Amino acid sequence: MKVFNRPGYLHQHTMGMDVAGREHFVMVIKGSFDFPDRSGAVATPAATHVPLVYADEATGEPGFSSTRWETDFAFRKPKCDVVVQGAAYAPGGKKAARVQVGLRVGGWQKSFHVVGHREWRVFGPSVRATDPYPFTRQPFDYDTAFGGVDRLNPDDPRPPAYMPNPHGRGFASFRNQAQLSGQPLPLTEEVGTPVTSPYEEYRPMALGPVWRGRADRLCHGGTYDEKWTHDVFPFLPADFDERYHQQVAEDQQIDKPRRAHEVVLLNLTPAGRETFRLPDPALPVRLFRGWETVFDGMLHPDTLVFDTEARRVSLVWRVQVPLKKIITEMTDIWIGKPSRGLLRAKDRRKTYVSFSEDASS
């Protein structure tokens, strides 16, 4: 495939399949932008784009830790995921026991508290938390949100787990209370809902990808029963919902941006409150099967990835086109606004040779 890529974004193609069993050509495009130094300015193109993620990357041992970055190669997303990985910073660099962090993109926002390290203490029949340890910088993710697996009894073959977030901390079962002292509490809490007991249910608070087995995501994955095994395998079940491809909680899914929204970061960088604008999210793309145009339109990102420690935001666009036979039938793709020479060559059905734009196979 010949790729004419005027913006210089990273790109790669793959295949995907819809519920009907139809195979699609899928092109994924990723561009990265640096946070500007001037408040309110537009994020600027990065000198080096963040690499495409080819497989889920865990924070630790896969299956026993949270997802740091999820693959960029989802088939299709109905909404736009807002993904954030980073740390909380105490205002003014002065140590604090609790800091409210938040992010706003256009009219959407989310915030919660990041709390210093605490431990459970058992006092007779009651359980209490120690005072939080003050911090100036505190990383957080779903590993440090409320949840976890109660492994306090090493002889328990089936230790209880907090299924909304089994990779977290702070959860325990009442039967193991005698061994609870010294176990850590979560570093994040929902505003107005402090964690006061290891036995209650709390909403895990973080901004990164949620694990694929979480109930609010798994419910979109479809039914894999005996009927599916005998009559449908290896295709997707009829009740598969593409919302399963959304990698974040529903409260972090927004409409695909169609303009350069304002972004506000609260205590996610040493600056405290930081404001800038996204780049223009509209990306023109044309895809060809020989001389036939099979897609000609404006893409809008279905993923916004904020790495606040690197001071960078990445936008991910994708397009899907049904295949007639094989993936190699797709011959050319134009990413960005085409040059006059490229348009003229295509109109005259001539081969275009570029010396200034990125053209790769």
C-alpha angles and dihedrals in degrees: 000000000000114000122196105193114179098173092049094232122160114260141176135169132220140157129267136183130219127214091267090060094250115146118228136196107236124196118192119197125189129187127179130209133190123233108254121242092224117075113248095014125129119265109258127227110268120240088230122029120226107257121254112261109235098183135013113281117212127207090234136341109003111251092020100061138045127270114265096184126005122214116276091219103088111145099232138340123204092202138027119263118220106207124184132180121178147086141283120250124203111237113265092003090279116136115259134180094215132024130182113225127188149160131212126192112181107308095344124090143166131187140168141159126276111205132196122253115296135172135208117249124195116218108181107292094351135077124210138175125240119239112277118261110241118244141182095203126020124177115212140182138142090295088067098037121097114291137058140142121290103234095159090116106059091192094058107108092196108034115194117256136196098238098198086065116001090170095063136086140241099054122116140157121246093238091066096048094118090065096043101095112109096023113132126247122222119278093221134058136180112254108264094011110086118189105248103155136038090216101058130085117255132175110253107236122210138112104229132089118306119230116267093241096058112124096238089054101033091056088071094051097085135233120302103186134141092281090055090048093053102034110024112025127145090026127076119273116257092247095055109129120204089223083083087077091063103104100200136059116282091254088064096051115100137173111280105272114252097179139032100280123201114251123207122190118195118201092332092114132035088258090072101215115030127179132190141140130253117243118256102294096202112103120184113219133178123189126193138200099199105304092339117102107222097173131020115164152096118285122207122199120266093190133044112189117193118193099184094182091057090039091232139125124199126201120207123201128181139184130194127201125180113246124229095204120326138009094246091068087083105087111172140019129187116206114194129001109331120236122244091251092054092050092046093050092050092048090051092042092238131140112261118218117195127198098174107035129065110264116171138162 
